[in-house]
Amino acid sequence: MNKDKLAAEVTQELDQLRVVAQHATELAHVPASERRPWHAAAGAKYAADLVSGLENLCKRRYRAANLPIPEGEDSHTRILEAFLDAPDLGATLSDEVKHRLKKYLRFRHRFLHGYGHEVKWEIVDEPLRLLPETVVILREVWLRWLRRMTQP
């Protein structure tokens, strides 16, 4: 993959995550008296989208480095663990943010393998509130990585 294509694809993913963060912020500010059951389901979807976006970024990294993309039942966990172990990516994150990303992965699994109407606001409230900050942190990490990858 050439550097311009890599930069465009990573930037596109980061832009999509920024939109998810904007929507999460708006949703988190819906007054409790105005919340409906679908607000919790939407919040859960945004939390799941954070993990999907991170996985997409990781897959772009794998392709750029000609590495095999993990497959199989535990592929999501292996992708996240490889990201967190990468010295130039996840290893630079605080322990709190690493733990948060693992919680998002577990949340995504629970949401995708359950029913949206079963999601309660109390479960989605914290992940939703932390999502915008998490996106900012991930954006910084990935942009730093991208600058290193695309240097002449």
Order of alpha helices (4+ residues) and beta strands (2+ residues): alpha-alpha-alpha-alpha-alpha
